[in-house]
């Protein structure tokens, strides 16, 4: 199933309904057994209470979340930029919103589940419900990819009809604001955590073009029939790069062109008294028409 930006309000409602339903009980029982409760809000003696708390937390976070849709170009950029992202102390102001649900056009990273690698298709984040100054992230996979894995594993066997996105326990991450040490116990988490942090930073920089999803008439009518609102969905795309005047940052006159690779630069924000990584996109510098230094192989990246 192809997920469009205008599908997110309905998709979120389906996820909330599914989490509340009896078909999801096995997921939360397994999550409690695997220690998810202890990692998130501490130990609970009563298993039923733990399940109810875990489910309630996820429902609350989903309902409070702003909706985002990351284009495939933004996903590719975040994956590439995450490989060299410098160390920085994440703060609440670095998140594009206090709570959010982001759906990826394409998968930024794999997620381990029942001995299998599944693609991460969405992530939901919020401030940690414990109020200890941390961010909590949960991940979602495609139902079609999860269904055969669940069917082959009796511990997780359950009907998987809806929704298109399925919550994957074991993929939860949390870390304290201002501290980079506590990332996640899940083996593929550190890679995804870097990608998600890169995505958060990139979404708030000029190279990202943030547009509201446009609902067509039939989309609005479908939502009305389902008693849902055509909520705002922010679509994150790459902004088209502007050309260079060939002079760089000084008055020196250049006689060649050269390729500047994409890289991070620490930038100071006086209003917050912090330095934050800013992504400098790949581009060609130097006067137009001048010889290109660096070989004959040129890659065109269109968007």
Secondary structure, DSSP 8 states (H G I E B T S, - for coil): ----GGGHHHHHHHHHHHHHSGGGHHHHHHHHHTTHHHHHH---S-HHHHHHHHHHHHHHHHHH-EEEEE-HHHHHHHHHHHTT-------GGGSSSSSEEEEESS-SSEEEETTEEEEEEEEEEEE-TT-SSEEEEEEEEEHHHHHHHHHT-GGG-----S-SEEE-TT--EEEETT-SS---SSTTHHHHHHHHHHHHHHHTSTTEEEEE----HHHHHHHHHTT-----EEEEEE-------S-TTSS---SEEEEE--EEEEEEETTTTEEEEEEE--EEES-TTSEEES-S-------
